[in-house]
Amino acid sequence: MIYRRTFLSILLASCFALISWLHLPSVAYALGGKLPPLNQPAPDFTLPTNTGDGKISLSEFRGKWVVLYFYPKDFTPGCTIEARRFQQDLPQYLQKNSQIIGVSADDVDSHAEFCDSEGLKFPLLADTTGAVSKAYGSWMSFISMRHTFIIDPQGTLREIFLNVNPAIHSKEVLARLNELQKTAS
């Protein structure tokens, strides 16, 4: 058995070396799948939400920066901390002409309870089939991975965050948003 593992490890490493040697176009992957490419149009979507008229499309936010964050589950410790931090920093995001949007596989009713419980004033979208999470490389079997994307006012994907620490993530996103806005001016 140990020989089979060693052989497979060497074979896999050889394949990666060959691919890099051939300079094939690289595609970025995260634990949740293929990521959309930076500096290209962000995948558009329409999903149900607990706010407004019941559905939100990414295209509705043209003219604003969008912080699109995917998270595993309402009411879990990390997700609650992350949502609270985004809510705490919401005035700063609004000053930067940006909209925060959260996405998970939870349904609209769960999102409504979560927003009420935590005092969240930004929309949470119900991606119950995982279709949007898959489009953003953020789907893992039955939950969304903790990934965040910054989308510019023209709908172009400008930043991807994969290794998210919920306690400090909002500050990281604000700092990067500030940098992106300075270079876009």
Disulfide bonds with the S-S distance in Angstrom:
none
